[in-house]
Amino acid sequence: MSIATTPSRAFDVEHVLAGLTLEEKASLLSGLDFWTTQPVGRDGVAVPGVMVTDGPHGLRKQAESPDHLGLGNSVPATCFPTAATLGSTWDPALLRRVGEALGRETRANDVAVLLGPGINIKRSPLNGRNFEYLSEDPVIAGKLGAALVAGIQSQGVGTSLKHFAANNQEADRMRVSADVDERTLREIYLAGFEHVVKQAQPWTVMCSYNKINDVYASQNHWLLTEVLRDEWGFEGLVMSDWGAVRDRVAAVAAGLDLEMPASGGRTDADVVTAVREGRLDEAVVDVAARRVLHLVARALPALDSAALDLTGPGTSAGYDADAHHALAREAAAAGTVLLKNDGIPAPLLPLASGDGVAVVGELARTPRYQGAGSSQVNPTRLDDALSALRAATGAEVPFAAGYTVDAPDLAAAAAQEEALRAEAVEVARTAGTVLVFLGLPASYESEGFDREHMDLPGGQIALLEAVAAVNPRIVVVLANGSAVSVAPWQHLAPAVVEGWLGGQAGGSGVVDVLLGAVNPAGRLAETLPLRLVDNPSHGNFPGELGHVRYGEGVLVGYRWYDARQAEVAYPFGHGLSYTTFAYDGVTAEVGDGPDGDPAVRVRATVTNTGERAGAEVVQVYVGDPVAQVLRPERELKAFAKVELAPGESRELTFDLTARDLSYWHPVLRRWVVEGGEFVVSVGASSRDLRGSATVVVDGEDVRLPLEGLSTVAEAMDHPVVGPRVHAMVHGGAVADDMLGMIGDMPLAVVADFGMGGLDRDRLAALLAEANA
Ligand code: BGC
């Protein structure tokens, strides 16, 4: 690695900073190459460069000839399940352990910062990079993201929380302006970042490529300084996404400390010139340079002690590749979602010995287990489901490929596809149960571009139809990085299992679920809509002429489908188990939180009413039926995954804070809890609510100052002057048939018309009294 000087244990940031020239400080603010920060080495000064490396679900350390899209030469590392799978675990404790393992590999490879996790919200199923993100919901993204960060950083290495912010598509990602109102940003797109920053203090945050309301994230002072640091208390360093900086001087001023990768010295010179010409305060350069030095100082203890070993799996000093593979398998199984499990007559899953299973689908033999782009890991080994099934059952499981994974729809491949299908039909015909592995080819979803539709390849659907025509006992097992349409074909399969992109042990993990070695407890962290056109971003994705309008506002994901009472294929939070759970005793009680804020304690008792041990994910949703602003029908605010033996019951307690009840007031520009009734629901999914309670919370009487443009209706509602305005209107001053019209009339207009005895002087007095 590119450490120009020997790292020293005694690295005094302030002392080093004081000894640097302006040019040296400016040089710290950009990379040396693709992956390393710039060192400074001369008499009396020794600042080592440190290495940062992708990515969210495994280490992609390019040991030689680094190029940021080149994927072939990264060192072997455990490919943990992608965020799509990890998000579906709903299990922060497990993600903490995955994080610890990621941190161990990072440290063992002498890397200072792992570039992840990615916690952007899945606004549309079409985002080509959804597999790198955890959820459509900020509570899931925040809680699971914080667990990953805490786990990774517990190993003495850093993380880079990305991509900050509103990077919810790949199309035009380096330029597009995400046009989003502030309330939506705060409640949906920033909330997960806020939670991770406050709970886990990532060493670094990576800004996104796109603009937010016309200002590049990399140059956005409001985002990088006012919100991230001043409001949330972020203490680390902000780095750019690779190539996200357009104007380096503006970016430094906005709070972007480190530009990555190298700029060949060009932008360092821009910074020096701007200081010399008085356009940039040197103190601002010092702040950014100090943060880079802090990062180096934080990284040095681990780098000093780590053994650098690139020799490969099983031999890497500092981590046990076998144990990490086992953990990857556990996580893959935990994130597998059992979507449906109908019976002929008994449920098809788990598979029983003697079921006479046959496997169809190339993806069972050639797994698709991660996505393409900067997160692509060179795995230490790779499990495929077919081999895992054969090994676990000891049976010679018949197999037919059924389709080719690449370019399955090309006319040239049509004849070949037909032959493959015919072969699969013969294998399926005599089988007891057929496992049909389907999914998206790599060419369908990747970093760098978006999907065009939500459908599986036509050749795969044709295979399913052909197989179903000869054998009704079908279990479909899916591999895809984000929602696919299931409505066109799922009637052909009594059981459907969503494995997402499960990492290097995804094949064995999903087999653990199919065989019942693991009782499925994965839950959807994103809605599976019936049709793409039902998705809230439809019509506003991916935008046009350089702008994407987030027209659905806060109604993202399930919030939208619930608001429209729209049918979905599978709702947010859904996932079946091989056992059953009963809920009772759902109660909610208002108390006092810290600083006298309102708080709500929710209780629910869950019982495993089936015959197998299993885990249930208990979900708490909150709705605020009456408010000044439109609020979603219900929003996830808390959840817990609980393991229960058959017959076992557990009472769970959830403490909701004022923030859990609040919304971002667009005019007051702060969080408010508007007093009144709140509905708290506890359930097994967003559409399988098992109990609810209503509480009355003594929140704020949110009131805006009365002004000339306030309406008559608003004035009538005012606690001080309201009765007088009321009397004025109803006291005969206004004809009855005018009452409906006048309610929406600004007071200033009423005064100008001289209605109700109001004139400009009287209005001024009225306003002064109201706002006193
Ligand atoms: C991606 C980042 C990644 C970086 C370095 C960028 O293109 O958006 O997520 O960390 O490259 O590979």
Boltz pocket constraint, residues with backbone or C-beta under 6 A from the ligand:
constraints:
  - pocket:
      binder: B
      contacts: [[A, 54], [A, 55], [A, 68], [A, 115], [A, 162], [A, 241], [A, 242], [A, 374]]
      max_distance: 6.0
